[in-house]
């Protein structure tokens, strides 16, 4: 009993930190951005930043951005997620539920938010990739963040955790950059996608995996 109480007290600061930095603060920032998006407000820094990115465009960067945006899209993330889900269902069934809700739920959340906010995409230069749906939040950013964070949490106790962490962060940043470079999203679309994906997965983790362990 005393051991259980000690472990609970030791875990509480980490849980509170995850709740604040990983869920509450991201949701607060997304809420502030979303309020301005609903009011059709313009963020002064966004167009200059996009034009600055476009000013260094080259055929090599074009191809890199298209490759990254393809890898970070649902066409690649969904089949890969399905393979991971099948493996988890075979070997670690409780974690399979966490993975399915994290990744599929992020995709569903993005779809709902796009319908609610219906923010037009930038029209600053001819696009290299076709996009027809709304821009807020960035689905690529949300998918990649949800995928990476869920994978990090599943790999948290393995020896290769630092490698997964570094590669995951670089991948998510690269996908977000590709969406801005290609001019298909505003910076706040990407930021909201990242933060929403992070908060969603950590919220799912707190209500599934943590509860199963307790």
Long-range contacts (C-beta under 8 A, 24 or more apart in sequence): 15-206, 15-210, 18-202, 18-206, 19-206, 22-198, 22-199, 22-202, 23-199, 23-202, 23-203, 23-206, 26-195, 26-196, 26-198, 26-199, 27-195, 27-196, 27-199, 29-191, 29-195, 30-137, 30-192, 30-195, 30-196, 30-199, 33-188, 33-191, 33-192, 34-117, 34-136, 34-192, 37-117, 37-119, 37-136, 37-188, 38-117, 43-186, 43-187, 43-188, 45-187, 46-122, 46-186, 46-187, 46-188, 47-122, 47-124, 49-180, 49-187, 50-122, 50-124, 50-180, 50-183, 50-186, 50-187, 51-124, 53-180, 53-181, 54-124, 54-125, 54-181, 54-183, 57-181, 61-181, 62-128, 64-178, 65-128, 65-177, 65-178, 65-181, 65-182, 66-128, 66-129, 66-178, 66-182, 68-174, 68-175, 68-177, 68-178, 69-129, 69-140, 69-175, 69-178, 69-179, 69-182, 69-184, 71-175, 72-140, 72-143, 72-144, 72-171, 72-174, 72-175, 72-178, 73-139, 73-140, 73-143, 74-107, 74-139, 74-143, 77-103, 77-143, 77-144, 77-147, 78-107, 80-147, 81-147, 84-151, 88-154, 94-208, 94-209, 94-212, 95-154, 95-209, 97-208, 98-150, 98-153, 98-154, 98-204, 98-205, 98-208, 98-209, 99-150, 99-154, 101-204, 101-208, 102-146, 102-149, 102-150, 102-200, 102-201, 102-204, 102-205, 103-143, 103-146, 103-147, 103-150, 105-146, 105-200, 105-204, 106-142, 106-143, 106-145, 106-146, 106-196, 106-197, 106-200, 106-201, 107-139, 107-142, 107-143, 109-142, 109-196, 109-200, 110-137, 110-139, 110-142, 110-143, 110-193, 110-196, 111-139, 113-137, 113-196, 114-139, 119-186, 119-189, 121-184, 121-185, 121-186, 122-183, 122-184, 122-185, 122-186, 124-183, 125-183, 127-182, 127-183, 127-184, 128-182, 129-182, 129-184, 131-184, 135-184, 135-185, 135-186, 135-189, 136-186, 136-188, 136-189, 136-192, 137-189, 137-190, 137-192, 137-193, 137-196, 138-176, 138-179, 138-185, 138-189, 138-190, 138-192, 138-193, 139-193, 140-175, 140-176, 140-178, 140-179, 140-185, 140-193, 141-172, 141-175, 141-176, 141-179, 141-185, 141-189, 141-190, 141-191, 141-192, 141-193, 141-194, 141-197, 142-193, 142-194, 142-196, 142-197, 142-200, 143-197, 144-171, 144-172, 144-175, 144-176, 144-197, 145-172, 145-193, 145-194, 145-196, 145-197, 145-198, 145-201, 146-197, 146-198, 146-200, 146-201, 148-172, 149-197, 149-198, 149-201, 149-202, 150-201, 150-205, 153-201, 153-205, 153-209
